[in-house]
Amino acid sequence: MSRPAVCLVSGAAGFIGSRLAVKLCESGHAVIGVDSFSDFYPRWIKERNLAGLRTRPGFEFIEADLNDLDLTALVGRVEVVFHLAAQAGVRTSWGRSFSVYLRDNIQATQGLLEAAKGAPGLRRFVYASSSSVYGMSPDLPASEDSPCHPLSPYGVSKLSAEQLCFLYHMNYGVPTTALRFFTVYGPGQRPDMAFHKFFRLLAEDKPVPIFGDGRQTRDFTFVDDIVAANLACLERGRPGEVYNIGGGHRETLRDLLPLFEEITGVTPRLEPLERQKGDVPHTFADIRKARADLGYVPRTALRDGLVGEWEWIRDLYSLS
Ligand SMILES: NC(=O)c1ccc[n+]([C@@H]2O[C@H](COP(=O)([O-])OP(=O)(O)OC[C@H]3O[C@@H](n4cnc5c(N)ncnc54)[C@H](O)[C@@H]3O)[C@@H](O)[C@H]2O)c1
């Protein structure tokens, strides 16, 4: 789809959705952004994510909950859906708050898919899935064929919505493609995520919490690489397929501490905490399928990406 398309970006005020919306606009596409400003983290951060977008020609913003909108009318206006709206967060997905995950991750996705099945102009429906669907997968790196055994209610909600995408593809021909993002970082990262917290705590010279032995590994992926994978889906994502989108390497948080020290100039003081329920020990993506089908190649070195995030954090919190 090299010609400009009209795209819906759900979760457009969020970390990844706002960055994707900017890139789509820069690439000449028209974007309808939807976001409910859920209270998972402060509205002012999301307003900053949107700041450059709100006045941009070709960008329209709708502040609404997907569960309350006339989705048939909305999806009927677009050729592409990038569905990123969700309740994120693994540790907060236990207990009563699971109802939020049911509503925002599963119910909202089902509503969009129902609308998509009757939308004749729809060419792509790209769903933001997650490495958390693998859970305790025995395979490292995990390929798209590896078993999915989520360890958290959040992971269950993301996998359920991913499977709904597949069902609507199989039964109604909705052109769904799921991208499983692996721990995303960079400018705009959510305040509940580890790097954001680390940088902020270091700037305030406070101890940095390390869960368990700190030897858990994560495949960290720079946000612009995630955005590039989404854009590649416009042209090359195969409907009905799932793709891992990772950074191509995995690191332990403990081993990254010297890099944090070098970037911030502050020596981390560690605060050991118990391992959290739902946290998986390791994530690592086999990205060969995304490379072959989407031409996906992660391009940002971890150091460069972290420097970009640190600069953004300093600006966000007006740190000197
Ligand atoms: N950040 C990561 O490392 C990561 C990893 C894997 C998958 N993902 C997925 O990527 C997507 C974006 O994640 P993010 O980190 O940018 O999160 P985010 O919280 O910054 O963005 C999500 C946005 O969705 C909005 N939202 C939630 N429920 C909504 C609803 N019912 N209607 C309208 N808007 C709603 C929120 O207000 C928020 O602004 C999510 O689907 C998430 O599950 C993220």
The ligand as an SDF file (V2000), in Angstrom:
LIG
                    3D

 44 48  0  0  0  0  0  0  0  0999 V2000
    5.2860   -1.1430   25.8670 N   0  0  0  0  0  0  0  0  0  0  0  0
    5.6280   -2.4110   25.6910 C   0  0  0  0  0  0  0  0  0  0  0  0
    6.7510   -2.8460   26.0490 O   0  0  0  0  0  0  0  0  0  0  0  0
    4.6700   -3.3720   25.0310 C   0  0  0  0  0  0  0  0  0  0  0  0
    5.0910   -4.7040   24.8440 C   0  0  0  0  0  0  0  0  0  0  0  0
    4.2130   -5.5910   24.2390 C   0  0  0  0  0  0  0  0  0  0  0  0
    2.9650   -5.1770   23.8030 C   0  0  0  0  0  0  0  0  0  0  0  0
    2.5750   -3.8930   24.0180 N   0  0  0  0  0  0  0  0  0  0  0  0
    1.2540   -3.4930   23.5620 C   0  0  0  0  0  0  0  0  0  0  0  0
    1.3750   -2.3150   22.7820 O   0  0  0  0  0  0  0  0  0  0  0  0
    0.2160   -1.4920   22.9480 C   0  0  0  0  0  0  0  0  0  0  0  0
    0.6220   -0.0730   23.3680 C   0  0  0  0  0  0  0  0  0  0  0  0
    1.3540   -0.1590   24.5800 O   0  0  0  0  0  0  0  0  0  0  0  0
    1.9780    1.1430   25.2770 P   0  0  0  0  0  0  0  0  0  0  0  0
    3.1760    0.7130   26.0230 O   0  0  0  0  0  0  0  0  0  0  0  0
    2.0750    2.2220   24.2570 O   0  0  0  0  0  0  0  0  0  0  0  0
    0.8280    1.4580   26.3370 O   0  0  0  0  0  0  0  0  0  0  0  0
    0.1270    2.8530   26.7440 P   0  0  0  0  0  0  0  0  0  0  0  0
   -0.6010    2.5770   28.0110 O   0  0  0  0  0  0  0  0  0  0  0  0
    1.1310    3.9540   26.7340 O   0  0  0  0  0  0  0  0  0  0  0  0
   -0.8990    3.0990   25.5440 O   0  0  0  0  0  0  0  0  0  0  0  0
   -2.1570    2.4830   25.4900 C   0  0  0  0  0  0  0  0  0  0  0  0
   -3.2110    3.5750   25.3230 C   0  0  0  0  0  0  0  0  0  0  0  0
   -4.4820    2.9520   25.1410 O   0  0  0  0  0  0  0  0  0  0  0  0
   -5.4640    3.7700   25.7590 C   0  0  0  0  0  0  0  0  0  0  0  0
   -6.6280    2.9350   26.0530 N   0  0  0  0  0  0  0  0  0  0  0  0
   -6.7220    1.9060   26.9280 C   0  0  0  0  0  0  0  0  0  0  0  0
   -7.9510    1.3750   26.8910 N   0  0  0  0  0  0  0  0  0  0  0  0
   -8.6490    2.0730   25.9660 C   0  0  0  0  0  0  0  0  0  0  0  0
   -9.9780    1.9920   25.4690 C   0  0  0  0  0  0  0  0  0  0  0  0
  -10.8420    1.0770   25.9480 N   0  0  0  0  0  0  0  0  0  0  0  0
  -10.3700    2.8700   24.5240 N   0  0  0  0  0  0  0  0  0  0  0  0
   -9.5150    3.8050   24.0460 C   0  0  0  0  0  0  0  0  0  0  0  0
   -8.2450    3.9220   24.4740 N   0  0  0  0  0  0  0  0  0  0  0  0
   -7.8160    3.0600   25.4180 C   0  0  0  0  0  0  0  0  0  0  0  0
   -4.7850    4.3100   27.0060 C   0  0  0  0  0  0  0  0  0  0  0  0
   -5.3670    5.5220   27.4590 O   0  0  0  0  0  0  0  0  0  0  0  0
   -3.3350    4.4860   26.5270 C   0  0  0  0  0  0  0  0  0  0  0  0
   -3.0630    5.8470   26.1710 O   0  0  0  0  0  0  0  0  0  0  0  0
   -0.6660   -2.2060   23.9800 C   0  0  0  0  0  0  0  0  0  0  0  0
   -1.6180   -2.9660   23.2710 O   0  0  0  0  0  0  0  0  0  0  0  0
    0.3090   -3.1260   24.6940 C   0  0  0  0  0  0  0  0  0  0  0  0
   -0.3430   -4.2730   25.2180 O   0  0  0  0  0  0  0  0  0  0  0  0
    3.4050   -2.9740   24.6320 C   0  0  0  0  0  0  0  0  0  0  0  0
  1  2  1  0
  2  3  2  0
  2  4  1  0
  4  5  1  0
  4 44  2  0
  5  6  2  0
  6  7  1  0
  7  8  2  0
  8  9  1  0
  8 44  1  0
  9 10  1  0
  9 42  1  0
 10 11  1  0
 11 12  1  0
 11 40  1  0
 12 13  1  0
 13 14  1  0
 14 15  2  0
 14 16  1  0
 14 17  1  0
 17 18  1  0
 18 19  2  0
 18 20  1  0
 18 21  1  0
 21 22  1  0
 22 23  1  0
 23 24  1  0
 23 38  1  0
 24 25  1  0
 25 26  1  0
 25 36  1  0
 26 27  1  0
 26 35  1  0
 27 28  2  0
 28 29  1  0
 29 30  1  0
 29 35  2  0
 30 31  1  0
 30 32  2  0
 32 33  1  0
 33 34  2  0
 34 35  1  0
 36 37  1  0
 36 38  1  0
 38 39  1  0
 40 41  1  0
 40 42  1  0
 42 43  1  0
M  CHG  2   8   1  16  -1
M  END
$$$$
